[in-house]
Amino acid sequence: MTHPIMFDDADPFLGRLRRLALAFPDAEEHVAHGRPTFRAGKTFAIFGSSTKGSATVRVRYPRGLLVLPAPGERTALLEDPRAFVPAYHGPAGWLGLDLAHDGAGPADVDWQEVAELLDDSYRQVAGPRRVARLDADGGPAAPGQAVSQPGVAG
């Protein structure tokens, strides 16, 4: 069964996220279950999600970012009002961050924070060779990278 597409390819949040996620070594974008996923062998980020539950209690986050937080970061992230435990991925340790929390626009998002969350998630699934390449290259979360600087169009 084919899943319906649940995102707008022209979404400015997705555009910024896509530039960051695809800057990691060997990162690729694939649509799975109707949503953009970013992979380096295994999935390290997903755009869009919802919480689990019946239709009356489920909360949808069309601009949510799902990541696998670094060990020890999960508790702190759950204290953030933008954070949520996503359906299906939550039991495996994944967390969501609502990029559009309280009506935020792309210019309101701390993209350096997003890059760091992506970096943590990538490091957990990418394997030692890719992580070594990331360490050698610096990656998008490294200080001074253009994609993480304030004021960069996105």
N, C-alpha and C positions, 0 to 999 in steps of 0.2 A: 504494500500500500504506500503510495506516494504521499508525503506530508505536504500540506500547503505552505507556501512561502510566508513567513511571519515577520518580514522586515522590509524596509524600503531601502533599496541599494543606494539611494541618494541621501540617506539620513546623515546629517553632519556629525552626529556622535559616532556612527559607524565609520565614517570617513577618517576621523582622527584615530579611532581605535585601530582601524585597519592599517594605517601607516605605522603605528607603533608595533603592533603584533607582527607584521610582516618584516620588520627590521631585525628580528631575531634570526640566528643562523638556521637555514633550511626550513624556515617557517612557511607554511602554505595555508591557504584558506579553502575550506570545503563547506558546502551547505549540507547539514545533517539535521534531520527531523524539522526541516523548515527554517533553520537558523544558521547564521554564519558561525563556523567553528575555526579556530586557529590551531594548527598542529605542527609539531616537529617530531614526526613518528607517531606520537600520541597527542591527544588534545590537551592544550594548555589554557585555552580561553574560549568562551562562548558568549555571543552577543544575544541578549534577550532571554527571558525566563519567566517563571511564575513560582509561587509557593504551591505546596500540595494541599489538596482538600477538595471538597465539593465546589461546584460552580458558585455557590453563595459565599464561600469563605476564601476561595483562591484569590490571591492578589497577583496581578500580572505586572511584569516589569519589562515592557518592550525595549527599554534602553538599559537593561541590567547587564552587567558584566559578571560572568561566572569565572572564578579562578580557584585554583587549589592553593590555599595560603601556606606560607612557610610554617614549619613546626614552631609552635609557640605563639604564632600571630593570630590564630583563630579566635581566642578569647577576646583580645583587644579589638579585633575587627567586628565582632558581634556586638560590642558596645556602641558602635557607630550607628546613628539613626538611619543611615543609607543602606546598611547591611541587611541581608535576609538569607535564610536557609532555603536554597532552591529545591523544587520538586525533583525527584529522581537522583540528582547529583549530590544533594545534601548529605545523605547517609555515608557517602564515600569521602566526606571531608571538604567538599566544595562549598564555597560561599558566594553569594551574589552581592554586588554593589550597585545600587540604583544611581546611574549617572545623571538622571534627570530628576533627582530628589527635590521635592518642593518647587518644581517648575524651573530648575536650573537649566541653563542653556549650555552649549558646548564651551562658550567662553568662561563659564563659571566653574568648570571642572578643573581640578588640579591634575593635569595630565602627567606631571612628574610622579605623583602618587600612583596613577594608573600604570605608568611604565614600570614602577617598582613592584606593583602587584603582579603584573605580567611576568616580570623577571623572576620573581619567587616561584610562580606557577611553572614557568618554562623549565627552570632548574630541576624541578621535581620529576619531570617526565621526559626530558630531551636526551638523556644519556650522557655519559662522561665526555665523549668526543665533542659533541655539540656544546656542552657547558664549557669545555676548554676553549673552544673557538669564541664563545661569548666572552669569556674572561680576557682573552687576547685582544678582541676587538672593542670591548667596552660595552657594546649593546646600547639600546635606546634608553635605559635607565641610568647610564653613566652620566656624571656631571658634564655639562657642556655640549650635550647632544642637541642638535637643532630641534628635534621633535619634542623635546621636553622643555624648551625655553618658553617663558611667558611671551605672549604676543605673536607667536607663530600662527599664521593663518591655518584654519582647519575647518 
